[in-house]
Amino acid sequence: MEEINRYEKYKDSGIEWIGEIPVHWDIKRVKFIISNELGIQIGPFGSSLRSEFIRNVGYKIYGQENVIKDDFTLGYKYLDEDKFNELIKYELFPGDIVITMMGTTGKCKIVPENIEKGIMDSHLIRIRVNNDKILEKFFAVLINDSYSIMNNIKYESKGSIMEGLNSSIIKSLYIPLPNINEQSSIINFIYRKTAEIDCIIANKQKLISLYEEEKQAVINRAVIRGLNVNCELKRISEEWIGEIPKHWEIKKVKLICKIQGRIGFKGYKTSDLVFDGNGAITLGATHITKFNKIDLSEPVYLSWDKYYESPEIMVKEGDIVFTQRGAYLGKVGLIDKDYGDVTINPSLILLKNIKIHAPYLAYYLTSNYIRKSVDVISNSTAIPMISQEQLANFYCLIPPIEEQVEISKFIEEKNIASDRLIEKVKNQIELLQEYRTTLISEVVTGKIKVPNTIEA
């Protein structure tokens, strides 16, 4: 990292939440740097964009999603030519600055080149600045990345009559303002430095992916070939498995445990959900973390009546839950301790009365063999899912019990070591992200000086 210095002289900005600024910088309210009377414009009233006006083709309607996701190709709402001409003062052009007004307030983006012709909706504010006073890119960075300005926006938004941004709040904002040449130098510096930092972060994220892949590879090797690399092998008919240790057995899952689910009349409605103390915990896919763990930091409770209605799906220590549908299809959770009164929701299958070492079975169910089997079945159905019967007919490789315990312990130890490395890299990424944000904020408010900048 190159050395970054402070300016030689500072002055009090007169604005408490901005503090000192370089002596040659100005402080201006936004209303004095917009282009003209149409320099700031709130989107049309919602009644102007009622559902009867919406078309599948024509002139596009841009909204908060485009700004928050920084993607102006998103969206499917359009207006016909007559309605567009009626609302033409809300048209967006490349170079316009748009700011979100509701929910995620104060998110700011510059409209890119080559957008579809269209207008903004009622949740956006459009700003056109006077380029003799401020560059669009400098203004956008100030709004998005300056701690002081972001905090002021949040404070003012919460204090408004209707929570959210409005044009009055934006126009009244004070911003620090260097000359145009210095703004350009600052923006070029920010783009260069953030590109460097983002590259480092991307490389560290790839490293995390490699650690995660290695964790999965450890499971695959251990539950298919065991830990003894010199043992005699035999070939089995399952093409995704190939060879396994000769002394291992192979049985269908239904022969080593009892499989239960919440089906038919045993389902429940949202009205059956209750507050803590009025029912039992009901497990769902979101309570299962990576590699078999249960996380009840955000528990959901089901009424006692519905809990006692289905004793066969009461969850006990040593059981396994398997996600049978939805985005988490195939996710596995081992019930590694007594969590009290617990049941399952309809997205899970419960494996009980397990006749082999439960941790070994849980790891086996996360192996690539099971994942591929689940993918084949789920891809053949309109709604991705797997039934109890289909899970029951999967094959399970069964070493002697001593090996099951040994394999489970080996995988757990390897996972702990990998998780430590992953956590270390995640902490490094977090520090880099904090540094990135702080650097931008300090540079655009003049707290530190961009190298080689000539003071006016």
N, C-alpha and C positions, 0 to 999 in steps of 0.2 A: 504493500500500500504506500502510495506517495504521501509525502508530508503535506499537511493542510494547516494553514495558519489563520490567525485572526487579522482583521483589518487594523490599520494603524490607529485610527480614531473612531470613536463611537459617540452617539448622542442618544438621549432619551427620546423614544418615539412618542411619548405622551399617551400611549395605549398600554395599559397594565399587562395584558395578556400577550403582547408582542415584545415588550421590553426594549432593550437597546438595539439600535440599527447603525450601520456605518454612517458616518457623518455626512457623506455625499448622497445618501439615499433619501427618498421622500416617503411620506405616508399619505396614501390616498384612499378615499372611499370608492367602492366599486362604481357608484353612480357617476363618478367623474372620469372613468376610464372606458366606459362603454361608448359605442360608436355614435348613436343618435337616439332619438326618442323610441325607436324600435329596437334599440340595442339589447333590451331585456324583455322577454316575452314568455308568459306562462301559457301552457297548452290550452286548447279549447275546453269549455265546460263539458263534463261527461255526457250531458244531454245531446251535445252535437255529434256524439259518436255512438248513439244508441245502436243496438243490434240490427235494427232494420236498415241501417246505412252501411253495414259491413258487407264487403264483397270478397270473393276469392281471388280476384285479379283486379288490376287497376293501379291506384296510387297508394303506396304503402303507409301504414300507421306505425310509427316508432314509439317504443315505450321504455320503461325502466329496465326491462330485461336486456335490451340492447346495450345500455350503458353499464349495468352491473357486470354483465358477462363480456363486455368489450367486443361485441359481435353484432354488427349492423345488418347481417344477413338473416338473423333470426326473425321469426314472426310470420304470420299468415293472414293478417287482417289488412284489408284494402278498402279504398273508396272509389266510387266511380268519378268520372271527370267533373260532373256538375257539383258534387259535394266537395271535391278537392278545390275547385275554383272558389266555392263559397268560403272555404277555410284556408285560403292560400297564404294568409299572413302568418300561418303557423308552419309553413314549409321549412324544411331543413336543407341546408346547403353544406358541401364540404368546407371545413374550417369553422363552422359554427361550434360553439361550446354548449353542451347540454348537461344539466345537473338534475339529479333525482330529487323529488320533493317529498315523497312519502316512504315510510318503512326504512329502507336503507338510505337515509337522507344524506345529501351532500356528495354523493358519488358523481364524479365529473369526467367526461370524455370529450374529445374533439371528434366531430363528425368526419369520417374518412372520405377519401376520394371514391368515385365510382359507386356511390350508393344508389339504390332505386329512388326515383322521384317520389317524395311523400312528405307527410307532416308528422309532427310530434303529438302525443296524446296529452291528457290533462295532468299526468304525473311528472311531466318534465318542464324545466325552465330552459329557455334558449338565450344564450348571451352572445352578442357580437361586440368585440372590443375595438377600441381605437388603436390601430397598429402603430401609430406614432408614439403611443404611451406604453403599451404593453403587448407582448407577444402572446398568442393563444396558448402556446405550449407552456410558457411561464405561468400564465394564469391558471391553467389546468393543474400544474404541479403544485402551486400554492394551495388550491382547494383540496386536492387529493392527499397531499403528503406533508403539509405543515401542521405540526401538532397544535400550535396556538390557534390557527384558523379553523382546523377541524373541530377542536373543542368549543370554539366560539359558535360555530354553526350548530353543533349539537345543543348547546345551552340555549341559543335563541330559538331553535326549532321547538324545544320542549316548552318554552315559555310563551309560544304563540297561542292565539285563541283556539285554532285547530292545529293539533300537533303536526309539525311538518314544516318544510321550507316554503317561503313565498318570496315574491320579487322584492318586497320591502326589506326583508332580512338580508337578501343578497346585496341590494344596493347600498345598505348601510354598513356593510363589512369594511373594516379598515385592512389594507394590505400594504406590506413594505414594497417599495418600488425603486429598483436601480434603473440606470439608463438602458436603452435598447441594446447597445453593444454588450453591456455587462449581462443583461438577461440572456442574450444569445450564448455568451461564454458559459454561463451557469447551466443552461439547458444542455449544451454539448457535453459539459463535464458530467452532468447527471446521467445522460444517456450512456456515456462511455463507462462510467463507474458501475452503474446498475447492470449493464451488460456483463461486466466482469464478475460481479457478485452473483448474478443469476446463473452464469455458467458454472461457477463453483457449486452453487446450490444444486443445479441439475446433476452434476457429477456425483454429489453426495446422495442424491435421491436414487441414482442408478446403483450406487453401492448398497443402499438399503434393499433394493430389489434383488440384488445378487445374494445378500444374506438371507432374504426370505426364500429365494429359490433353493439355496443350500439347505435350509430347514426342511423344505418339502422333499428334497433329494435324500436327506438322511432318513426320513420316514419311509420313503419308497424302497430304499435299499434294505432297511432293517426288517420290514414286515414281509418282504418278498424273498430275500436271500438269507436273512439272519445275520449274525455277527461273526460267524466262523467262515472265513473266506476259503478254507480248505475242505469244507464238508462236501460229501458226494451229493450230486444234484440229480433230479429226475424231471422230465418234461411232462407238463400237464396240458389238457386240451384248451384251456383258456388262453387265447392268442395274446392278450394284453399282459399276461403274466409270464408265460414261457416256462423257465426252469425254476424249481424250488428245491430246498433241501430234501433229500430222499426220505428222511425220517419224519417229515411233517405230514399232518393229515390235512384233508380239505373237506369241508362240510358247508352246507347251506346255512345262512344266518339263522333261519327259522329253527334249526336244530340245536343252536347253542344259546338261545334266549327266547323270551316271550315278547311279541311285538304288539303294541297297543296304540290307539289314536283316538282323538276326539272327533267322532264322526256322527253324521245324522242328527238325531234329536239331542245329542249331547253337546252340540255346539252352543254358543251363547251370543247374546246381544250386548251392545254397549251399556244397556240399562242394567246388566248383571254385574258390571264393574263397580267397585266400591272403593272407599277410602281405607287407608291403613288402619288395621284394628277391626275392620268389619268383614274380613274375608281372608282367603288364602292367596298366596302369590301365584300368579299364572305366568309361566315361562313362555316367551316367544323367541323368534329368531334373533331379535335385537339384543337379547340377553346373553348371546353366545359370542365370545370373542374369538380371535384367531387361535387355532390349535387347541381347541377343546375346553377352553375356560368358560366359567359362568360369571357374569357381571350383573349384580343386582343393585347397582347404584341408583337405578331408576326403576324401581319395582312397579308392577301392575297387580291389582288385587281383584279377585273374583269372589262373589258372594259365597257364604258358607253353604247355602242350599245347593248351588251349582257344584261346589267342590265335593260335597258328600254324595252327590248324585252319581259320581263316577269314581268309585274307589280303585278301579283297575288302572287309572292313569294318575294316581297319587304318586308323586316323585319322591324317591328315597335315595340315600347315599349308595353309590355303586351303580345306579342306573345310567343310561346314555340317552340323550335326545338327538334326533336327526331331523333337519329341516326338509320338509317334503315339497315345498312350493315357494314361489315368489323369488325375489331378488337374491335371497340367501339360500337358495336350493342347494342341498348337499352339505350344509354346515353342520358340524358335529359338536356336541357338548357333553363332557363327562361330569356327572354329579359327584364331585370329589369330597363332599362333606354333607352333614345334616343341615339343610336350610330351613327346617321346620315344615310347616304345612304348605306344600307346593303342588300345583297341577300344571297342565300344559294347555296352550291355546291350539286352535285347529291347524296351525301351520307346522306343528311338530309331530313326529312319531316318537314313541317312548319304547326303549328296549329295557326289559326287566328280567329278573331271575337269570342273570347272565352266568353261564356255566364255565366260562374261561376268565382269564384276568381282564377285568373291565378296562383298565387303562390301555392294554394292548389292543383290545377290540376298538376302542375309540380312535387310536392312532391308525389302525388298519382301515377304518371307515373314512379316513381323510387321505388315503393313498390314491395315487393316480389311477389305479385299476378301478376303484369305486367311482372316482370322479368321471372317468370315461364312460363307465356303465350308466351313470346318472345322465350324462350329456346325451348319449344315444337315445335313452328312453324319453327324456324331456323334449328333445328336438323333434320327436315324432308326434307330439301332442299339440293341440291348439293352445293350451295353457301349460307352460312349463311346470311339470310336477312329477312326482313319483309316488306310487301307492305303497301301502303297507305290504301288499303281496309281492310287489316287485322287489322291494328291499329284502323281504324274507327269502327270496330265491337267489340273491347274490351269494357267491361263494366266498368263504373265509378260509384263509390259510392258518393252520393251528399247529404251532410248535408245542413241544412238551411245556408244562406249566412253568418249569424253572426258566426256560428260555423266554417265555412270554414276559415274565417279571424282569429278566435281564434286559430284554429288548426295550421294554417300557422305560426302565431306568436310564438306559443309554440314550434314548431319544430325548427324555426330559433333561438330562445333563447337557446334551448338545443344544437343545432349545434355549436353556438358560444362558449358555455362553454366547449364542447368537443374539439373543435378546439384549444382552449387555452391550454388545457391539452396535446393535441397531439403535439403542437408546442413546449411546454416546454420539452417534452420527446425527440423530434427531436433535440433540442439544446443540450440536455445532450448527445445524441448519437454522435453528431458532435464533441463535446468536447472530448469525449472518443476516437474517431477516430483520432483526432489531437494528443492527448496524446500518443496513440499507435504508430503513425508514428514518433513523436518526440523522444519517448523513444528508439525505434529501432535505429534511426539515431544517437542519442547521444551515445548509447552503442557501436555500431560497429565502431565508429570513436574515441572512447576513451575519449569523453568529460565527461562521467560519468562512474563510476566503478561498475561492477557487484559485488554484495555482496559476501564475502568470497573468492574473487579471490586473489591469492597470487602473488604479483608482483615479476617478475624475477629479 
